[in-house]
Amino acid sequence: MSQPTSMATSLDTLDPPTVALVRLAAAVAAGGDAEVRAALSAAAAANVPPLWIDELILQSYLFSGFPRALNAAREWRRMTPAAVSAESVADPARADEWLARGETTCAAVYGDMYDKLRRNVFELHPALDAIMVMDGYGKVLGRPGLDLPRRELCVVAACAATGQDRQLHSHLHGALNVGVSPVVLGAALDALAEPLGADRSRSARLLLARVVGK
């Protein structure tokens, strides 16, 4: 039985390893190979645990696409030849466990919007709902190895870097729901100001202000 990701962890300060991890998430989502290499080097210099980096790269396929996840993994393997894995996702006997974990993790992120989210995604396509819960939240975002608040900060970084404002809005709420403080969210966006550029940085800050002001 795998160790569940902690749902109770809060994040009230933004330490240097987390800053480097968030910047890496943005680079994986929107940067070229040179930017990814630089962000990986910065993460290593900031003493980001290798397991966190592996977990970030794994989850990046959900928000940045499989090609970018593969490219980031290739660059990371050049720096650290052995992958660090928190758990396997190859055992079909664990399907019920992944489904339950996915429902729990997704509900933690979406809070009182969870039921509406499930209905809306199911109406878009039933398969999307199943993939979102089982694979996205059960096999990936609910994995041990990286706590949920930091995972959500990395999702925020990826959505901000790619201009996905609808998803950014959802995951700003999600980060707050899983224990990231508004101050830390703001500090994370400040840390992303350079890679995001002026327009996307300003847009993300305005969106955060609306989310926090509700």
PyMOL commands that set and color helices and strands:
alter all, ss='L'
color gray80, all
select helices_A, chain A and resi 16-30+33-45+50-64+66-79+92-124+126-141+148-161+165-177+182-191+193-196+198-213
alter helices_A, ss='H'
color red, helices_A
deselect
rebuild
show_as cartoon
